[in-house]
Amino acid sequence: MQNYLHTIIEEASLDASEYQWKAPLRDHTWFKIGGFADLFIQTDSILKIQTILHRAKQYAIPIFFLGDGSNIVISDDGIAGIVIDTKTLQKSSPISIISSSEHECQIIASAGVLIEELVLFCIEQQLEGLLHFFGLPGTLGGALYMNARCYEGEIASHFIEATIIENNEIKKHSYIPDEWSYKLSPFQKTHPLIVNAILQVRRSQHPRDTLLTQALSYKQDREQKGHFRYPCAGSTFKNNRAFGMPSGQLIDQCGLKGMQYGGAAISDFHANIIINHSNASASDIYHLVQKIQAEVYQKTSFQLEPEILFIGRGYTQV
């Protein structure tokens, strides 16, 4: 594979600053866990990325698109092949307003833009609709891929259209309601590179200070709940209406809060958050998730479904 990777670097005309061999991926995830990428690429050139994707497919080299790493656990053995950092894409695609009416607005943003930066842009332009996402870790691309949801609102309700690269072709993917549901998006089926997206928001009658205060209240709520006390990926398991209660409450009622496996632990402030308590490995997280699933199933017959994704060598989703 190494020879093919060298060939891809040459054919894509990557500058030395645009790639790194054996890049430590723990520095690119919120869990602060993970091995190395064989080849880590950071470029804002869509043309170069298309060349990389074309050659990688030709040489049967796996590709993984990495955003802010806020919802994943990367294997201790790293990720085989090429990892492309999508945050770099925002350099060539600033957030902008593309259409506007008296009450509504459409904005376009790079998939690599951080959610917080997107919300701050909306506040500056006196736009609302995305304020409840303030403080949510991750990029716009990641939020679309996972159909991010918080405070009873999901990103799908604002999605209009995305530019994607699929089968090495640049395409437009418009919103189709039946393709979206709780924590699911059409992108989870085909795994394209999301380049940018158009979102619908509302014009606000409130001053910027009021909008900022409202946005900060959501982030402060996350902080008070302990979301940022330890390295973590937020909610570990999806909620399920069949449970009759949130997954965190179900785990708590099973008496599992505080359970540990190696350096990983169920947090004492929220039972649906697993934390990197003390130099946890990805294997620790993986085994703790399995242990929680087994305990909850034994006591309730409910099967918890992970929200976090296990990525890299040796993993199958639990």
Protein Blocks (a to p, Z undefined) as FASTA:
>chain_A
ZZmmmmmmmmnopafklgcehiafklmcfklpacddfbacddfbfklmmmmmmmmmmnop
acdddfehpabccdfklpehjaddfklmmmmoccddfbdcfkbccddddfkbcfklmmmm
mmmnopahjlmmgopacdfklmmmnopaeehiafklmpfbdcddeehiacdddddfklpc
ehiafklmnopacfbdcddddddfbdfklmmmmmmmmmmmmmmnopmmpgcehjfbdcdf
klopafklmmmmnopgoiaehjbccdfkbmkbccdfbopafklmmmmmmmmmmmmmmmno
pacddfbdcedehiacZZ
